[in-house]
Amino acid sequence: MTKDYGGVINELVAGRWKHPQTGKAVAIDIRSIVIKETIEGLEGQLIYPLHRKEKLGVIADKYTYEALGRRVASALRSEGFAIEEIIWGKPISTIEGVEELRHLSRHCDGLIAVGAGTINDSVKYATFLDKKRYSVFPTSPQNAYTTPTASISFDGFKKSLTAHPPQGVFFDLSVVSRCPIRLTRSAFADVICRTTAQVDWLMSHLLFGTAYRRLPYILLAYDEDALFDNAAALKSGHMEAFGMLVRICAIMGLGTCFTSTTHSGSMGEHMMSHYIDMFAGDRHPGSLHGEQVGVTALTMSRLQNQILRRRSPPALAPTRIDEGAMYARYGQEVGQHCIQQLQRKALDREEADRVNHFLEENWERLAGQLGEVMLPTERLWQAMEEIGAPKTPRELGLPQDFYREVVIHSREIRDRYTMLDVAGDAEMLEAFASACG
């Protein structure tokens, strides 16, 4: 019998896992999440209760079709499903790509995504718009499979859009563990940001009363230490290590379901990664999202550790918004959007004084609370080193002058208050950015 690696996720799906603080069972919207050494021969049985009586489109690209799509389509036919195999020639997670996919799958009642980021996000959003159900067979580890959101670009501006979660997510570790090592490194790098996102989100909660929930982090703690300790084992396809990585990826995605926001796994480090994608242009090295997040998470970790280890708090000034410079940097449409985002979290004189007074009165306690959820940068660096992931902008292939721009200005693209904003409002960010290489 194939080994099951679901762990705590099995308990969540079954409705048996109870929150340790409330004692209440935690519900999730995904009906089935399976993580097994192999699910070969089980695909039809897994899909049947979720999509019975539907004509299904199996969506893959030419690579994921050979890796898993052909096998899934064959198994579904054997189960009696009417199947349309759609091998998407040029997958792209833009609104134009989504519209193309909607046209290609117009005769289908439901869709089965076989692939990773672009395939999954595009199928997710297309089925949301068309009010169809979908399930996904991943071909590499990622967070996005279990979220109810989709990352789609509009005119070069990437947005995290409300969508819907899949009916089922079916991880075949014998397939996932054979994905290119670069994709494994990218997935690993994408989950190390738990610590930086949690510090930012908790800080925002303590300073401004932003809604905050511990639940995603309680679940991530089951595997985080062991995953870091076994980072090197992922390079050899070690099944236990891949089981841990996939569980953490799935829980990172479920964090969005638990909290109705992406804050639990996307704060300052993701702003920097999105800035790279949006504004690098010809300077973009072709790096993957997770690779970028790994590098930016290390940058955020250094900044957070540096500020929180101060004996006295930084003194914040009212947020400076140079609209002329922002229009020059981003153009009219994107510039207006970024100005609006920055205005939503900007400190005026009264609010800056309030926050400064709070920090002066509570700095030791605040730094202690944030320190409890913050990992040393060295811990992240070592794990990234062991798996062989990029750790610096230079290793990522980004010019140093552009990365300095990323650190200074990425806080302008979202209204989430992070340690980038603390450093910016304390006039510390430019000096910090100059030391990032």
Stockholm file with secondary structure:
# STOCKHOLM 1.0

chainA/1-437         MTKDYGGVINELVAGRWKHPQTGKAVAIDIRSIVIKETIEGLEGQLIYPLHRKEKLGVIADKYTYEALGRRVASALRSEGFAIEEIIWGKPISTIEGVEELRHLSRHCDGLIAVGAGTINDSVKYATFLDKKRYSVFPTSPQNAYTTPTASISFDGFKKSLTAHPPQGVFFDLSVVSRCPIRLTRSAFADVICRTTAQVDWLMSHLLFGTAYRRLPYILLAYDEDALFDNAAALKSGHMEAFGMLVRICAIMGLGTCFTSTTHSGSMGEHMMSHYIDMFAGDRHPGSLHGEQVGVTALTMSRLQNQILRRRSPPALAPTRIDEGAMYARYGQEVGQHCIQQLQRKALDREEADRVNHFLEENWERLAGQLGEVMLPTERLWQAMEEIGAPKTPRELGLPQDFYREVVIHSREIRDRYTMLDVAGDAEMLEAFASACG
#=GR chainA/1-437 SS CCCBCCTHHHHHHHTCCBCTTTCCBCCCSCSEEEEESCCTTTHHHHHHHHHTTCCEEEEECHHHIIIIIHHHHHHHHHTTCCEEEEECSSCCCBHHHHHHHHHHTTTCSEEEEEESHHHHHHHHHHHHHHTCEEEEEESSCCSGGGCSEEEEEETTEEEEEECCCCSEEEEEHHHHTTSCHHHHHHHHHHHTTHHHHHHHHHHHHHHHCCCCCSHHHHHHTTTHHHHHHTGGGGGGTCHHHHHHHHHHHHHHHHHHHHHSSSGGGCSHHHHHHHHHHHHCGGGCCCCCHHHHHHHHHHHHHHHHHHHHTCSSCCCCCCCCCCHHHHHHHHCHHHHHHHHHHHHHHCCCHHHHHHHHHHHHHHHHHHHHHHHHHCCCHHHHHHHHHHHTCCCSHHHHTCCHHHHHHHHHHGGGSCCCCCHHHHHHHTTCHHHHHHTCC
#=GC SS_cons         CCCBCCTHHHHHHHTCCBCTTTCCBCCCSCSEEEEESCCTTTHHHHHHHHHTTCCEEEEECHHHIIIIIHHHHHHHHHTTCCEEEEECSSCCCBHHHHHHHHHHTTTCSEEEEEESHHHHHHHHHHHHHHTCEEEEEESSCCSGGGCSEEEEEETTEEEEEECCCCSEEEEEHHHHTTSCHHHHHHHHHHHTTHHHHHHHHHHHHHHHCCCCCSHHHHHHTTTHHHHHHTGGGGGGTCHHHHHHHHHHHHHHHHHHHHHSSSGGGCSHHHHHHHHHHHHCGGGCCCCCHHHHHHHHHHHHHHHHHHHHTCSSCCCCCCCCCCHHHHHHHHCHHHHHHHHHHHHHHCCCHHHHHHHHHHHHHHHHHHHHHHHHHCCCHHHHHHHHHHHTCCCSHHHHTCCHHHHHHHHHHGGGSCCCCCHHHHHHHTTCHHHHHHTCC
//
